[in-house]
Amino acid sequence: MTEIVVLNLAKREMQAVSLDGSQVRTVVGGLDETPDGIVVDAARRHIYWTNMGSPDPGALPGAEPNFFTRNGSIERVDFDGGNRRTIVPRGAFTTGKQLTADFDAGKLYWCDREGMQVLSCDLDGRNLHALIVTGIGDDAARDARNHPVGVAVDPAWRMIYWSQKGAPNAGEGSIFRAPIDIPPGRSAADRDDIEVLWTNLPEPIDLHLDVAGTLVWTDRGSPPAGNTLNRAQVQPAVGQREICSRGYQEAIGLATSDGVTYYVSDLAGGHIRAVNLDDQTEHELVTLGPGLTGLALADLAPAAPTGETPAVKCKRRKGGGVLSKIWLPLVVLAVIAIVGYGVSTVRGLNEAITNPPEAKAIPATVVQINPKNVTYEVFGDLGGSGKVTYADLNSAPVEVQLTSLPWTYSETTMAASASLSLVAQVEGDSVGCRILVDGHVREEHSVTHTGAAVACTVTAA
């Protein structure tokens, strides 16, 4: 059964809503980092979402807070809400907004609003890089005309579309597109192939591109053109804008499965509305309260069991809980280390744990654990300034302002294993990161463009 999957800021959870609005349930709770964009991988049964991060302190009562602190991230859960893990670590970018994907190519795409970037990475978080840089520096970040928010990708034409919203209700919004591939000799910050589709929009937010080449988007700006659902043809040629639905209270998220019926959320009203673009009919499905952001559609029903009896299924559910770090020197257990800034969780999924054949005493054994030396390195062109954030050996984030490159930092641990993560960004034209364990390179990445950012992760050192 297909459901609407919605991010609820006020309740700090991901909810699933039946298509008639009669049933609402929680998929996963504890979303404390201001979730915004969401996309569903039906084939792999994963749900990804962006986090804006913790808001900056000092917001006036009733005012929308700022998000200039670099603490955005991307997380993922399975369809049943379990196996939650961080894909792009906290601090790899500034403010995560709409998220989309080309799952056939194994790529995620999202907007970093205050970071002024349109970013991409692999489904596992590797190969993080900017496709578009709309501004550089603190002054540019304060100009909302530089803030990318919504994103859509067209794999067939190898194009990416994005919105830059402008100040609230200021009529400064724009929608752009460019090839996914950066031209030779250019960087994400100085590409010369960006096309402006529309300007002076009230405040365009999330985008969706259907298979017929029609771009559909929400606008949370002032009426009459704002607080609307809009569409226009963009392939093979750009057509005229059309307002399809009005009367929202800060329209944000949108989702469709057939390109005809669109589900739309509004942030202030907390409603989800169904809009049929063919016959121009619409109706309100449900009111969940203020704070709704991204929407997606998914059939979250459990996959058909493969020869398991109910008793075995119950045992596996019981054994799938969160375990503490387990390291047995004589028996290697199935362990997955999940790295996130401030989050380090290990889940055991081993039949020997959940259904041991017989409890037997294990002879006492003296195990020698040798110390491990962990080294973080950042290299490249610093430019004016830079920043590095790494996870210490307790998985706590540590932020360092860079004044020169190369930069290096070392720690020693007696732990049998450690999870390591490092993110760096510079104002210069290139940056690389490297993680070494006992002098051996375990992870190395580098990128080349202005305002470059790079991430390195070792899940089990």
C-alpha positions in Angstrom: 0.0 0.0 0.0 1.5 3.3 -1.1 1.7 5.9 1.6 2.8 9.6 1.8 6.0 9.8 3.8 6.4 13.3 5.4 8.9 15.0 7.6 7.4 16.7 10.7 9.6 19.3 12.3 7.3 19.9 15.3 7.1 16.3 16.2 10.7 15.6 15.2 9.7 12.5 13.3 9.1 10.9 9.9 5.4 10.0 9.5 3.5 7.8 7.0 0.0 8.9 5.9 -2.4 6.7 3.9 -3.5 8.2 0.6 -7.0 8.9 1.9 -5.6 10.6 5.0 -7.3 8.3 7.4 -4.2 6.7 9.0 -1.1 8.3 10.3 1.8 6.5 11.9 5.4 7.1 12.9 8.2 5.6 10.8 11.1 6.9 12.8 11.3 9.5 15.7 14.1 11.4 17.2 14.8 13.6 14.2 16.4 16.4 16.2 18.5 18.0 13.4 15.7 19.9 11.5 14.9 17.4 8.7 13.9 18.9 5.4 14.4 17.0 2.1 13.4 13.3 1.6 13.8 10.7 -1.2 12.9 7.0 -1.4 14.9 4.2 -2.9 12.2 1.6 -3.6 14.6 -1.0 -5.0 16.9 -1.0 -2.0 14.1 -0.2 0.5 15.8 2.9 1.9 14.6 6.3 2.9 17.1 9.2 2.8 16.7 12.7 4.3 18.7 15.9 4.7 19.1 17.7 8.0 19.4 21.5 8.2 21.3 21.0 11.5 20.8 22.8 14.7 19.6 26.4 14.2 21.7 29.3 15.3 20.8 30.8 18.7 19.2 34.2 19.1 16.2 34.0 16.9 13.4 36.4 17.8 10.1 35.0 19.0 8.0 33.9 16.0 10.9 34.5 13.6 12.5 31.8 11.5 15.9 31.0 12.9 19.2 31.2 10.9 21.2 28.2 9.9 24.7 29.6 9.2 26.5 27.1 11.4 28.0 24.3 9.3 26.2 21.3 10.8 24.1 19.8 8.0 24.0 16.0 7.3 22.2 13.2 5.4 20.7 10.2 7.1 19.1 6.9 6.0 16.7 4.3 7.4 15.2 1.1 6.1 11.5 1.0 5.2 10.7 -0.3 8.6 12.4 2.6 10.3 15.3 0.5 11.5 19.0 0.5 10.7 19.3 4.3 10.9 22.7 5.5 9.8 24.5 8.7 8.8 25.4 8.8 5.1 27.0 12.3 4.9 28.4 13.3 8.3 27.3 16.3 10.3 29.3 19.3 9.2 30.1 18.1 5.7 27.9 21.0 4.5 25.9 23.8 6.0 22.1 23.5 5.6 20.5 20.5 3.9 17.3 21.3 1.9 15.5 19.4 -0.9 17.0 16.0 -1.7 16.6 14.0 -4.9 18.4 11.1 -6.6 19.3 9.2 -9.7 19.2 5.7 -8.2 20.2 4.0 -11.5 23.4 6.0 -11.4 23.8 5.7 -7.6 23.8 9.4 -7.0 22.1 11.8 -4.5 21.6 15.5 -5.2 20.6 18.2 -2.7 20.8 21.9 -2.0 22.9 23.5 0.7 21.0 26.7 1.4 23.4 28.8 3.5 26.3 26.9 2.1 25.3 28.3 -1.3 25.9 25.0 -3.1 24.1 22.3 -5.1 25.8 19.1 -4.0 26.1 15.4 -5.1 27.5 12.2 -3.7 27.2 8.5 -4.1 24.5 6.6 -2.2 27.0 5.7 0.5 28.2 9.3 1.0 31.4 9.0 -1.0 32.5 11.3 -3.7 30.9 14.4 -2.2 31.3 17.4 -4.5 29.7 20.6 -5.5 28.0 20.9 -8.9 26.9 24.6 -8.4 28.3 27.2 -6.1 26.1 30.3 -6.0 28.3 32.4 -3.7 31.4 32.4 -1.5 32.0 34.1 1.8 29.9 35.3 4.8 28.5 38.4 3.0 27.2 36.3 0.1 25.7 33.8 2.5 23.6 36.6 4.1 22.0 37.4 0.7 19.0 35.1 0.4 19.1 35.5 -3.4 22.1 33.1 -3.3 20.3 30.4 -1.3 19.5 27.3 -3.4 16.6 25.3 -1.9 14.8 23.0 -4.4 16.4 20.6 -6.8 15.4 18.2 -9.6 17.5 16.1 -11.9 16.9 15.0 -15.5 19.2 11.9 -16.2 18.0 11.6 -19.8 19.1 15.1 -20.7 21.9 15.2 -18.1 20.5 18.4 -16.6 20.0 19.6 -13.1 17.4 22.2 -12.0 17.4 24.3 -8.8 15.6 27.2 -7.2 17.1 30.1 -5.3 14.4 31.5 -3.1 15.4 35.1 -2.3 14.3 36.9 0.9 10.9 35.9 2.3 8.0 37.4 0.2 10.5 39.7 -1.6 9.8 38.6 -5.2 13.5 37.8 -5.6 13.2 34.1 -6.4 14.6 32.4 -9.5 14.8 28.9 -11.1 17.9 27.8 -13.0 19.3 24.8 -14.8 22.6 23.6 -16.0 24.2 20.4 -17.3 25.2 17.9 -14.6 28.7 17.7 -16.0 30.8 20.8 -15.3 32.5 22.1 -18.5 36.2 21.4 -18.9 38.4 24.1 -17.5 35.6 25.4 -15.2 34.6 24.8 -11.6 31.3 24.7 -9.8 31.8 28.4 -8.8 32.6 29.8 -12.3 30.7 27.7 -14.8 29.5 29.5 -17.8 26.7 27.2 -18.8 24.0 28.1 -16.3 20.6 29.0 -17.8 18.1 31.3 -16.0 14.6 30.0 -16.6 12.5 32.4 -14.5 13.3 35.4 -12.2 11.3 37.7 -9.9 9.3 34.7 -8.5 7.7 35.2 -5.0 9.7 32.5 -3.2 10.1 29.2 -5.1 10.9 26.1 -3.0 10.8 22.4 -3.9 10.9 21.1 -7.5 9.7 18.0 -9.3 10.5 17.1 -12.9 8.1 14.5 -14.5 8.9 12.2 -17.4 7.1 14.4 -19.9 9.6 17.3 -19.3 7.2 19.3 -17.1 8.7 21.1 -14.1 6.4 21.4 -11.1 7.2 23.5 -8.0 5.9 25.0 -4.8 6.2 28.7 -3.9 5.8 29.9 -0.3 5.9 33.6 -1.1 3.1 36.2 -0.9 -0.1 35.8 -3.0 -1.4 36.0 -5.6 1.6 34.3 -7.3 3.0 32.9 -4.1 1.6 30.1 -1.8 0.9 28.2 -4.9 1.7 25.0 -6.9 3.1 25.8 -10.3 4.2 24.1 -13.5 5.9 24.8 -16.8 7.3 22.7 -19.7 11.1 22.7 -19.8 11.8 20.0 -22.3 12.2 20.0 -25.3 11.6 23.7 -24.9 10.8 26.1 -22.1 7.1 27.0 -21.9 4.9 29.5 -20.0 4.4 29.3 -16.2 1.0 28.2 -15.0 -0.4 28.3 -11.4 -2.2 25.1 -10.7 -3.3 25.5 -7.1 -3.5 28.4 -4.6 -4.2 29.1 -0.9 -1.4 27.4 0.9 0.2 28.5 4.1 3.9 28.4 3.0 3.9 25.6 0.5 7.0 23.4 0.7 7.0 19.7 -0.1 5.6 17.9 -3.1 5.4 14.4 -4.4 3.8 12.4 -7.2 3.9 8.9 -8.5 2.0 9.4 -11.8 2.7 13.0 -12.8 -1.0 13.8 -12.4 -1.9 13.8 -8.7 0.5 15.8 -6.6 0.6 15.8 -2.8 1.6 19.2 -1.4 2.6 20.1 2.2 2.5 23.6 3.8 4.9 24.5 6.6 2.7 27.0 8.6 -0.7 25.3 8.0 0.5 21.7 8.5 -1.8 20.4 5.8 -1.3 17.9 3.0 -3.4 18.5 -0.1 -4.0 16.3 -3.1 -4.1 18.2 -6.4 -5.0 16.6 -9.8 -3.3 18.6 -12.5 -5.4 17.1 -15.3 -8.9 18.1 -14.1 -7.8 20.9 -11.7 -9.5 19.3 -8.7 -8.1 19.2 -5.3 -8.9 18.3 -1.7 -7.3 18.4 1.7 -6.2 14.9 3.0 -5.0 15.5 6.5 -3.9 18.2 9.0 -0.8 17.2 11.0 0.0 20.6 12.5 2.6 23.2 11.5 6.1 22.1 10.6 5.7 19.8 7.6 8.6 19.9 5.1 9.6 17.2 2.6 7.2 14.7 1.1 7.8 11.3 -0.7 5.6 8.4 -1.8 6.5 4.8 -0.9 5.0 1.3 -0.4 6.6 0.6 3.0 4.9 -2.7 3.6 7.3 -5.5 4.7 8.9 -7.6 2.0 7.4 -11.0 1.6 9.1 -13.5 4.0 11.2 -16.2 2.4 10.5 -19.5 4.2 10.7 -18.2 7.8 8.3 -19.5 10.5 6.7 -17.0 12.8 8.9 -18.1 15.7 12.1 -17.5 13.8 10.8 -14.1 12.7 10.1 -13.1 16.3 13.6 -14.2 17.3 15.2 -12.1 14.6 13.2 -9.0 15.6 14.3 -9.4 19.2 18.0 -9.8 18.1 17.9 -6.8 15.8 18.1 -4.3 18.7 20.9 -1.8 19.3 23.9 -3.4 20.8 26.9 -1.9 22.4 30.3 -2.3 20.7 31.1 -6.0 20.6 34.6 -7.2 19.8 35.4 -10.8 20.5 39.0 -11.7 19.6 38.3 -15.4 19.1 34.9 -15.2 17.3 34.3 -12.5 14.7 30.7 -11.3 14.9 28.8 -9.5 12.2 29.2 -5.8 13.1 28.4 -2.7 11.1 30.0 0.5 12.4 27.9 3.6 11.5 29.8 6.8 11.7 28.1 10.2 12.2 29.3 13.3 14.1 27.9 12.8 17.6 26.5 9.4 16.5 28.2 6.0 16.7 25.9 3.0 16.8 26.7 -0.7 16.2 24.0 -3.1 15.4 24.6 -6.9 15.6 22.7 -9.1 13.1 24.2 -12.5 13.8 22.1 -15.7 14.2 24.7 -16.9 16.7 23.6 -14.1 19.0 19.9 -14.4 18.5 19.7 -18.2 18.5 22.8 -19.8 20.0 22.9 -23.6 19.6 24.2 -24.2 23.1 25.9 -22.0 25.8 29.4 -23.2 26.4 32.1 -21.9 28.7 34.9 -20.1 26.9 38.4 -20.6 28.4 40.0 -17.5 29.8 42.4 -16.1 27.3 44.9 -13.3 27.6 44.5 -11.1 24.5 47.2 -8.6 23.6 45.8 -5.3 22.2 48.3 -3.1 20.5 47.9 0.7 20.4 46.8 2.2 17.1 48.0 5.5 15.8 45.4 7.5 13.9 46.4 10.4 11.7 44.2 12.9 10.0 45.6 15.0 7.1 44.3 17.8 5.0 46.2 19.2 2.0 45.6 21.4 -1.0 45.1 25.1 -1.8 43.8 26.9 1.3 43.0 30.2 -0.4 41.9 32.8 2.2 40.7 30.4 4.9 39.3 26.9 5.6 37.8 24.7 8.2 38.1 21.0 9.2 35.8 19.0 11.4 36.8 15.5 12.5 35.4 12.9 14.9 37.7 12.2 17.8 38.1 8.7 19.1 34.9 9.1 21.3 33.0 10.1 18.1 32.6 13.7 19.3 32.9 16.4 16.6 36.0 18.7 16.8 36.2 21.8 14.6 39.4 23.5 13.6 39.9 26.8 11.7 42.6 26.3 9.1 45.3 28.9 8.8 47.7 27.0 6.6 48.0 23.7 4.7 49.0 20.9 5.0 47.3 20.2 8.3 47.8 17.1 10.4 46.5 15.7 13.7 47.3 12.4 15.4 45.7 10.3 18.2 46.5 7.0 19.8 43.8 4.5 20.8 43.9 1.1 22.7 40.4 0.2 21.3 40.2 -3.0 19.2 38.5 -0.9 16.5 37.6 2.7 15.9 35.3 4.7 13.5 37.0 7.7 11.9 35.6 10.7 10.0 37.0 13.9 8.6 35.4 16.8 6.6 37.3 19.8 5.2 36.5 22.9 3.1 38.7 25.7 1.8 38.2 28.9 -0.1 41.0 27.8 -2.5 40.8 25.7 -5.7 41.5 22.3 -4.3 41.5 20.2 -1.1 42.2 16.6 -0.2 41.9 14.6 3.0 43.6 11.5 4.2 43.2 9.1 7.1 46.1 6.9 8.1 46.2 4.1 10.7 49.6 3.0 11.9 51.2 4.9 9.0 49.1 3.1 6.3 46.6 5.1 4.2 43.1 3.8 4.8 41.1 6.5 3.0 42.0 9.4 0.7 39.9 11.8 -1.4 40.6 15.1 -3.2 38.5 17.5 -5.2 39.4 20.5 -7.4 37.1 23.5 -7.6 36.7 26.9 -5.9 35.3 26.5 -2.4 36.1 22.8 -2.5 34.8 20.4 0.2 35.9 16.8 0.8 35.1 14.0 3.3 37.0 10.9 4.4 35.5 8.1 6.4 36.9 4.8 7.8 34.2 2.7 9.4 36.4 0.2 11.2 40.0 1.0 11.7 
